[in-house]
Amino acid sequence: MKITITGSLGNISKPLAQTLVSAGHEVTVISSSADKVKAIEDSGATAAIGSVDDVDFLTKAFTGADAIYTMCPPNYAAPDFRSFMNTVGQNYAAAIRASGVTQVVNLSSIGAHLAEGTGPIKGLHDVEHIFSELEGVSVKHMRPAYFYVNLYGSADMIRHAGIIGGNYGEAAELVLVHPNDIAQAIAEEIQQPFTGKSIRYVTSDVRTPAEVATVLGTATGKPDLKWVEFTDEQAYDGMIQAGLPVELARNFVEMGTAIRSGVLWEDFKVNQPEFSATKLEDFAKEFAAAF
């Protein structure tokens, strides 16, 4: 197959490209950075350097592909995160129409069934709906859970404050996933024919924040590590002090409230998907090695 994937060599796209190349497919990797050309080519793929803001570039990169993988790259400097993601989604849709591609695997998120109250995930809800209007195009929306790698953002808190926390309590539910498991699921879907518009959840483990603290603490030599619940205001202030833009901090706080209430997981629970391989204890070894 000829497969074009977006996302450069990110947490998902890199292992996805490696898997597809190893399976014998002709893979093109879209990146905005010319510095990534050598690494992309070393992986056995072809580099296409350009911007997701450029519909003509995207159309050229998609043309001739049997299937494509789309993801909205993060732009943490965007003054309106949801608007930015809508623009990217519209650009992808225009390029899909112009290129004639008929098979699309799209990276969405757990919680994308909700139009409001989920922080940055709202934009992915919108992209799903933009893609739903593509006539004659089969789309598989991948809805992964909360990325394990997001926990790397708590490393400094663990080191310097001796705690880990968020604006939800230690007994809340966390549905977690490893990017490698997401890449494997995408590889499975993109190599097989499918029809219509459908959704696949991808998750590796379900744990509580208290368990996350215990497992990461044990792995990093801090067996007494505890999860601390912050108020929304404390969480927001902490992010601002850490240098996050206001728009991003507001979105992350809102996502935390959706975790606290449990609404983020409600559709996931209805669907009861199979679990992937990487458990929290497996990720904790990676976390400790980087810690």
Phi, psi and omega in degrees: 000154169260120186231130176251131180235142176263171176101006178054226178247053181280188185302329180258315187295326180296305178295331177296312179300317180298319180295316182291320177297317179297332179278359175095010181275158176268107190249132172247130181248122177274131177218150176272354186247120176295339178294344183269357185303310183299315181296322178295314180293325178296334179281352180097003180259171175258136180270138172236111187260123181178186186249146175289353174278348186256099183296323179297317177299313180298318179300316178297318181291330180276332187299131180090352181283140174284332179202155177227156174244125181246141171214147178273113181293145180291140173228086187289350178268355182297132180292336177223099187298319181294318179297319178300314182293325175298318180297316178298316179300318178294322178296316178299315182298318179297319180290325177296315178299314185291329184274339182084010176298139182239357179232120183228130168251122187243133178278114176247222181198151166305139183092355182286357174288345183261136181275340183218161170082016184236015179066229185295343183289338179305320180297326179287328171302316180295318181297320177304318181288325175299316180290335181294341181270001178282112181278137178073014180240125176273131184231128173251113178272119176271125180244082179287162179277197180291123185294131171308319186296343174298336181291342175299334178294346179264001185300316180295322178298318179295315182296311192265329181255344179072021178222168169224147183188181180191181181272044171207154192277171185292342180262001178296167179260137175236121175263120193240155179207149176265137178306326178297324178291325176295314180301319179296318180294319178296317179301320179298314184290319188286341181268000181234148179289145174212161183232158175074195178248124184215172186231142172227123174277146178229122180213153182248330185198157172232118183220173173262158174303326177299319178292322177301314179298315181296314184291315179291323178296316178297318183292332184257012179077023178233069187297344180265010181302132182238151174273132179245130177271126177261155169288165177301321181293318179295319179297316180297312182299320180296320178293319179296317179296331179280356175100007179287143175298153182303314182300318181291317179300316178300318180294318181293323176297317179297320177297322178298323178293328177289328173291317182300318181279340181089356184294337181299331186259358193299317180286326175304315182294326177296323185276335177047064181286166174287152180268148177273185196278327195273111180271169183304318181297326177293314179296325182302329177294320177294318180299315181295322180295327180272344186289000000 
